[in-house]
Amino acid sequence: MTDIADYPAPMIEAMELALGRLDVREGHAVIAKLAEPGLSGARRENLQRQLLTTVKLVMGNPRALGILGVEPQALPVALSGIWPFAQADQLRCAIEDTLGTAGKFRTTLNLQAPDGRAIHATFVAWTEADGRDAISFGLLDITEQICVQDSLLRLQAEMAHSDRLSTLGVMTATIAHEVRQPLAAMMTSAEAGLRWLHKTPPELRQVEDCLETIVLGATKANETVAKLRAMASNRGQAREVCDVKVLIEETAGFLRQELASRHATLSLDIAADLPTVIADGVQVRQVLTNLMVNAAQAMADAQCWSRALKVRARGDETFVIIEVEDSGPGIASADRERLFDGFFTTKATGLGLGLRICRAIIVDHGGTLDHLSKASAGSIFRFTLPIQDIVDGTHQET
Ligand code: ADP
């Protein structure tokens, strides 16, 4: 078989193959001109348009013509009405590569159907027996896959955004509380300072004390706000050497008010010799926040009598292992498999995205995040982060 017209029609139809041929005889001269050095933008554009008018679709099976939106009686037809101008350069490559040493060419075409619909198709071209006059091609309609991919990407972006917002909701409440205290202290000191100043003679030593208290309060408020900004920032911070103990203690500090409001008692058990990790500290704090808030919420929602939240961290040869344990209601075995699916939530206002995003963050760091069964009531979430030596590749087997 030397020509696509020779392929058995039933086989082609059954496989839903879209096949066609392009007459490229007049295209060679235009391609040669396109190769001339120092071509101006306008002349180049003209030649590209010429290429699309001179190359013709001469044959196509019903499926190919359907994808390209061409009626059979219209053949032969110039590619100018079919091939997108923005991809004119790909047509040049298709001809050059197919007739050159490569012998084949592949690209994705973004076509427009007669009804205006966007069609994405994989275009594969190859040579048949009759030399440089024509090239044959196959088309694979991938519009559906591209649409699914696009909506997945959109969904992922939305998920990351909404999770950040829900985490921020908690953080903002906590920080509002943290900032209120220094602000109140600053106000009291300022009022006292004014009183000392209005005395005759003014008590300057006391005024100085008050001003120092104000400076301290402002510094503390500033630090708190800076932490919020780091958390809210959409830019992932660069990965750096992190001390997990510091990350846990910082998160615990942030959440002090949130945990207290749910009557959860936090205890930390962090190994003294914890190895350092390479991580995005903001993201790891986000994971810890999510796990700790989930635990406190679960214990409060179930009105547990004892509300013990424990965060443990220890290291082994390859990982730092962090566990967040609560004494809440635990998770029904039927729900355990869906925990990390996304959109699984038992909360009236929950999004069900937190755990999914936490897992994505940890996996991205080279670790794992899982829920462990607990003999007594409650849940344990365990995540791991590879230790710095492993990431650096300096770890030595002992
Ligand atoms: P959301 O908090 O928006 O529901 P998550 O992905 O963070 O989303 O959590 C999904 C679900 O997992 C929660 O709705 C809850 O049912 C369950 N869950 C998570 N952590 C715990 C926990 N510590 N104890 C009990 N259930 C939990």
Boltz pocket constraint, residues with backbone or C-beta under 6 A from the ligand:
constraints:
  - pocket:
      binder: B
      contacts: [[A, 290], [A, 291], [A, 294], [A, 295], [A, 298], [A, 326], [A, 328], [A, 329], [A, 330], [A, 331], [A, 339], [A, 344], [A, 345], [A, 346], [A, 347], [A, 349], [A, 350], [A, 351], [A, 352], [A, 353], [A, 354], [A, 355], [A, 356], [A, 379]]
      max_distance: 6.0
